[in-house]
Amino acid sequence: MLTTRYFIIYTLLMTLVVVASNFLVQFPVSGMLFGIALGDLLTWGAFTYPVAFLVTDLTNRQFGPSMARRVVLAGFVVGVALSFVTSMPRIAIASGSAYLLGQLLDIAVFNRLRRQSWWRAPLVGSLIGSALDTVIFFSFAFAAMFVVFGPNDPFALESAPILGVFAAEAPRWISWAIGDFSVKIIVGLVMLLPYGALMSVLKPMPAVKSA
């Protein structure tokens, strides 16, 4: 009963994060910061998606990799299905592919490092998983070569200074990807705070401890 209840809670949290991120990634951040046009650098989805790694890591810590993979797969099915309603099909395809591969990589890395310092497994796992997630998502969602997944976004393909400050130019989605991963690094560090705070509450189950 306890396992089922937590499975439902973690799955609902994961679904909420995925759907919200899929919707928000379609909206560049407006405004200027130190002379940099934030729309050339970030989308709002960059701030919400890293929370998915916190959900995965807490599940992995408490119930082990098998349960974590079940939550990821459940979030994948429900989240992607709802994303086709709340966002463009190409975004949903890109998000589903990136999410599934990035989260499964995070689970594998976390499980390998779980016996080391408390912060190492969640931080390293989320950063490596985020790197793969970022490459897959932004390539599938915006790169011209992946037009098979849906029509190209002219704004994303327009050339603009890299990160809005360098002389060299590249399609705007490249800067989005760099900005997105930079935010994921920062949020990944911040997520160590709730992870550390919940360690004493969400303790590993006996079967996980003995594994």
Secondary structure, 3 states (H helix, E strand, C coil): CHHHHHHHHHHHHHHHHHHHHHHHCCCECCCEECCEEHHHCCECHHHHCCHHHHHHHHHHHHHCHHHHHHHHHHHHHHHHHHHHHHCCHHHHHHHHHHHHHHHHHHHHHHHHHCCCCCCHHHHHHHHHHHHHHHHHHHHHHHCHHHHHHCCCCHHHHCEEEHHHCCCCEEEHHHHHHHHHHHHHHHHHHHCHHHHHHHCCCCCCCHHHHHC
